[in-house]
Amino acid sequence: MPESGAAIGVASASLTGVIELYRRSLAQNWLPALLVSLLWTLVLARPLLALDPQDDLLRLAEQLQELVFTPSFGYALLAATAVSVVPYCAMVACVLAAGSGGKAAGAGLPLALRIFPGALVAAALFLVLTSIGTMVLLVPGVYLWGMWQLWMVVIVAERSGPLASLARSWQLTRGFWWPAVTLVTLITLLSMAPLVLLDLFLPAILLVLGITGTHALIASLVCLGVASILVLPLVPAALVAVYRSLCSRQAAWAPEAR
């Protein structure tokens, strides 16, 4: 890789670099982000629509808890998680294209559909193995999450298989766990902040407008879904920034290793 390319890759793995990748890819990323938002809004709206709007808040909370722990809701969550792999891969494709000065065909969705089977297997392996590590001891789970967090970028950028994408993420992140995890965690918190603030102030706004009970819960969910369209591409931008930086470092060290 030319020196200028390496410099761009290293510079991209910073807060300002992530924001720049996010800004350049947002024009395309709105479509896959919209699909993620619609999918999860519909899944979460299902139990809300089953509530009795005439009940008080305490009774509504009891009903909601009962509905959330039903097997059907668990299956819906599992299905939504699996389907979400497609638009998330599409967002990664859009950010990668924007980082190279181009655009992903069809907002990255055709590519995401082609790699979906392998990406779904990789996602299952990632979630199962990191969950096991977390249940055994918290530290191993966090460590594995950080080492394998680039799997989606690898599978989109390099068209590798599920196991190869996890192995490649491990190879890239080895020795750079702290900076990689720190940046992605910071961006994740930043992306959640607007939604948390909206969730705090929205009930008061809805109360002033005379919207209460179940209608207020559904209105809040819809507003959060709309707001999430803008913030969802931030984490893919952070992952791509880290991937580009680590690939640049690896390429710069290759001649010295030889």
C-alpha positions in Angstrom: 0.0 0.0 0.0 1.3 3.5 -0.8 2.4 5.7 2.1 -0.4 8.1 1.4 -2.9 5.2 1.7 -1.4 4.1 4.9 -1.6 7.6 6.3 -5.3 7.9 5.4 -6.0 4.5 7.0 -4.3 5.4 10.3 -6.0 8.9 10.3 -9.4 7.4 9.7 -9.3 5.5 13.1 -10.1 8.6 15.1 -13.2 10.3 16.3 -13.1 12.9 13.5 -12.2 10.2 11.0 -15.3 8.2 11.9 -17.5 11.2 11.7 -16.1 12.0 8.3 -16.8 8.4 7.1 -20.3 8.7 8.6 -21.0 12.0 6.8 -19.8 10.8 3.5 -21.8 7.5 3.6 -25.0 8.9 5.1 -26.6 9.7 1.8 -26.6 6.0 1.0 -26.8 4.6 4.5 -30.3 6.0 5.2 -31.9 3.1 3.3 -30.4 0.1 5.1 -30.7 2.1 8.4 -34.4 2.7 7.6 -34.8 -1.1 7.1 -33.2 -1.9 10.5 -35.4 0.8 12.2 -38.6 -0.5 10.5 -37.8 -4.1 11.4 -37.2 -3.5 15.1 -40.0 -1.0 15.4 -42.5 -3.5 14.1 -41.1 -6.2 16.3 -41.3 -4.1 19.4 -44.7 -2.5 18.5 -46.3 -5.9 18.4 -46.6 -6.4 22.2 -47.5 -2.7 22.6 -50.5 -3.0 20.3 -51.7 -6.0 22.4 -52.0 -3.8 25.5 -55.3 -2.4 26.7 -55.1 1.4 26.4 -57.7 1.8 29.2 -55.4 0.3 31.9 -53.2 2.4 34.2 -49.4 2.5 33.9 -48.9 -0.2 36.5 -51.2 -2.7 34.7 -49.7 -1.8 31.3 -46.2 -2.6 32.7 -47.5 -6.0 34.0 -49.1 -6.8 30.6 -45.9 -5.8 28.8 -43.7 -7.9 31.0 -46.0 -10.9 30.3 -46.0 -10.4 26.6 -42.2 -9.9 26.4 -41.5 -13.3 28.0 -43.7 -15.3 25.7 -42.0 -17.7 23.3 -43.5 -16.0 20.2 -41.8 -12.7 21.2 -38.5 -14.6 21.6 -38.8 -16.1 18.2 -39.6 -12.7 16.7 -36.5 -11.2 18.3 -34.4 -14.1 17.0 -35.8 -13.6 13.5 -35.3 -9.9 13.6 -31.7 -10.3 14.7 -31.0 -12.7 11.8 -32.7 -10.5 9.2 -30.8 -7.4 10.5 -27.6 -8.9 9.3 -28.5 -7.9 5.7 -29.0 -4.1 6.3 -26.0 -4.0 8.7 -23.8 -5.6 6.1 -25.2 -3.1 3.6 -24.3 -0.2 5.8 -20.7 -1.5 6.1 -20.5 -1.8 2.3 -21.7 1.9 2.0 -19.1 3.1 4.5 -16.3 1.1 2.8 -17.3 2.5 -0.6 -17.5 6.1 0.8 -14.0 5.6 2.3 -12.7 4.9 -1.2 -14.5 7.8 -2.7 -17.3 5.8 -4.4 -20.8 4.5 -3.8 -22.0 1.0 -3.1 -24.4 -0.4 -5.7 -28.0 -0.4 -4.5 -27.0 1.1 -1.1 -25.0 -2.1 -0.5 -28.1 -4.3 -0.3 -27.3 -6.6 -3.4 -23.9 -7.4 -2.0 -25.3 -7.9 1.5 -27.9 -10.4 0.1 -25.1 -12.3 -1.7 -23.0 -12.8 1.4 -26.0 -13.2 3.8 -25.6 -17.0 4.4 -22.0 -16.7 5.4 -22.6 -13.5 7.4 -25.5 -15.2 9.3 -23.2 -18.1 10.3 -20.5 -15.7 11.3 -23.0 -13.6 13.4 -24.3 -16.8 15.1 -20.7 -17.9 15.9 -19.8 -14.4 17.2 -22.9 -14.1 19.4 -22.7 -17.6 20.8 -19.0 -17.7 21.5 -18.9 -14.2 23.1 -22.0 -15.0 25.1 -20.4 -18.2 26.5 -17.3 -16.2 27.4 -19.4 -13.6 29.1 -21.4 -16.2 31.1 -18.3 -18.0 32.2 -16.5 -14.8 33.2 -17.2 -11.3 32.0 -13.6 -10.5 31.0 -13.2 -13.3 28.5 -16.5 -12.3 26.8 -15.5 -8.7 26.5 -12.0 -9.7 25.2 -13.5 -12.0 22.6 -16.0 -9.3 21.5 -13.2 -6.9 20.9 -11.0 -9.4 19.0 -13.8 -10.5 16.7 -15.7 -7.2 16.4 -14.4 -6.6 12.8 -15.9 -9.8 11.4 -18.6 -8.0 9.5 -16.3 -5.5 7.9 -13.9 -8.4 6.9 -16.7 -10.5 5.4 -18.0 -7.5 3.3 -14.6 -6.1 2.3 -12.7 -9.4 1.7 -15.7 -11.7 0.8 -14.2 -14.3 3.3 -16.1 -17.2 4.9 -17.5 -17.1 8.5 -14.5 -18.7 10.2 -12.0 -16.8 8.0 -13.7 -13.5 8.9 -13.4 -14.2 12.6 -9.8 -15.3 12.2 -8.9 -12.3 10.1 -10.5 -9.9 12.7 -8.4 -11.6 15.4 -5.3 -11.2 13.3 -5.9 -7.5 12.7 -6.9 -6.7 16.3 -4.1 -8.6 18.0 -1.9 -6.1 19.8 -4.4 -3.2 19.2 -7.3 -4.4 21.3 -7.4 -1.4 23.6 -7.5 1.4 20.9 -9.9 -0.6 18.7 -12.4 -1.3 21.5 -12.1 2.2 22.9 -13.0 3.9 19.7 -15.9 1.6 18.8 -17.2 1.8 22.4 -17.0 5.6 22.4 -18.8 5.8 19.1 -21.5 3.4 20.3 -22.1 5.5 23.4 -22.3 8.6 21.2 -24.8 7.0 18.9 -27.0 6.0 21.9 -26.9 9.4 23.6 -29.4 11.2 21.3 -31.9 8.2 21.7 -31.5 8.2 25.5 -32.1 12.0 25.7 -35.1 11.6 23.4 -36.5 8.8 25.5 -36.1 11.0 28.7 -37.9 14.1 27.3 -40.4 12.5 24.9 -42.9 11.3 27.6 -43.2 14.9 28.9 -43.7 16.2 25.4 -46.4 13.6 24.6 -48.1 14.3 28.0 -48.3 18.0 27.0 -49.9 17.0 23.7 -52.4 14.9 25.5 -51.1 11.5 24.4 -51.0 8.9 27.2 -51.1 5.2 27.9 -50.5 2.8 25.0 -50.7 5.5 22.5 -47.8 7.3 24.2 -45.7 4.1 24.2 -46.3 3.5 20.5 -45.6 7.2 19.7 -42.4 7.0 21.6 -41.3 3.9 19.8 -42.0 5.5 16.4 -40.1 8.7 17.3 -37.1 6.6 18.5 -37.3 4.6 15.3 -37.1 7.7 13.2 -34.2 9.1 15.2 -32.3 5.8 15.0 -32.1 6.1 11.2 -29.6 8.9 11.7 -27.4 7.3 14.3 -27.4 3.7 13.2 -24.6 4.1 10.6 -22.2 5.5 13.3 -21.0 2.1 14.6 -20.4 0.6 11.1 -18.4 3.8 10.3 -16.3 3.2 13.5 -15.7 -0.5 12.6 -14.7 0.4 9.1 -12.3 3.1 10.4 -10.6 0.6 12.7 -10.4 -2.0 9.9 -8.8 0.5 7.5 -6.3 1.6 10.1 -5.2 -1.9 11.1 -5.0 -3.0 7.5 -2.8 0.0 6.8 -0.6 -0.7 9.8 -0.2 -4.4 8.7 0.7 -3.4 5.1 3.3 -0.9 6.4 4.9 -3.5 8.6 4.9 -6.2 5.9 8.1 -5.0 4.1 10.0 -4.8 7.5 8.9 -8.3 8.3 10.4 -9.6 5.1 
